[in-house]
Amino acid sequence: GMIHDGESRFSINGKPIHHFLGTSTFSEYTVVHSGQVAKINPEAPLDKVCIVSCGLSTGLGATLNVAKPKKGQSVAVFGLGAVGLAAAEGARIAGASRIIGVDLNSKRFEEAKKFGV
């Protein structure tokens, strides 16, 4: 349900549909809290923006705004999916001297190298 009142904003035949994080990607129209909205530049290619989603801001923000690594420090990133790769990119931007990637899926390491891991 929604953050403030716990109510669902979706229904079918009068029955509420429970959704994830107060929104749904399969809705043509919806009502959301302003904190759940991000303005997208009209010139941005939507087929690329939808892939970025919240993974980029979550990983990058966690590194730059929470972990705040100093230039020259080592950083370990656990999980090399979208969020982990964005965290690695944040570490690279911050100037980490070594970015250590940890993931059970060995296929992710080649892509992670492009992000400085």
N, C-alpha and C positions, 0 to 999 in steps of 0.2 A: 504494500500500500504506500500511499504518499507519506512523506516524512512528517508533515504537520498534523494530519488528521487520521492516518492509518487506513483511509478508504481507498478502494480500487477506482481507477479512472476508466476501466474497461469492463464491458459486459457483452454477453450474447444472450439474446432472448430473455433479458431481464436478470440473468444470473451473473454475479461478478466474476471476472477473470482475474486471477492473481498473477501478478507480473513481477519481474525482477527490477529492483532499484527504482521503482516508481515510474518506469517508462517502458516502452516496447518498440522494437524496431520494425514490427510488422503492422503498424497502424498507419492509416492514411492521415488521420487527424488525432490529436491528443491534447491533454492538458497536463502540463508539468510545472514544477516549481522553478522559479527563475535560476536557482542554483544548479539546475540540471540542464541548462541550456548554454551552448557555446555558439557564438556568431561565426559563420564561415564566410570568408572572402568570396564574393560572387565569381571571381575569376579563378578560384581554386578548382581543379578537376575533381569532381565528386567521386569518380571511380578510384581515385588515390586517397582522398580525404577519409573515406569510409573505412579504409584499411588501417589508417593511422589511429583513428578512434581515440580512446582514452589511454591506450597502451603507451603512446609516446609521452604524453604529459605526465602520466603516473611514474614511469621509470626515470625520465629525465628530471622531473621535479623531486623525486625521492633522493636522487643523487645530489643535485645542485642545491636544493633547499633544505634537506634534512641531514643527509650524511655530510655534506659540505667538505669533500676531500680537498686537501691543500695540494698545491703543485708539488710534484715529486713523490707523493705518497702512493702506496699500493692499495688497490681496491679489489675486493672479491665480489662477484656477482653470482648469485645462486639462481639458476634457471635462465636459459638463454632463448626464451620465447620473445614475443614482442616487447613486453615490459622489461625483461632482462637486457635485451639489446639496447633499448632506450636508456637504461641505467648505465650500461657500458659507454654509450655515447656521451652521457653526462660526465662520466669519469674522464673520458678523453678530453672533453671540452675544459674540464677543471684542471687538466694538466697532470693527471695521474701518470706515474712513471711505469707502473705495471698494473694491468687489469687482468685478474684471474677469473676465468669463467668456469662454473661448475654446473653440469647438466647430465642427467642420466641418459639422454638421447645424444649419442655421439655424432649423429648427422648434423647437429646444430653448430658444431665447432667451426666448420668452414665458413659459414655465414658470419659467425661471431668474430672471426679474424678481421673482417671488413670494418668492424666497429672498434678495433684496437685490442680485442681480447687476445 
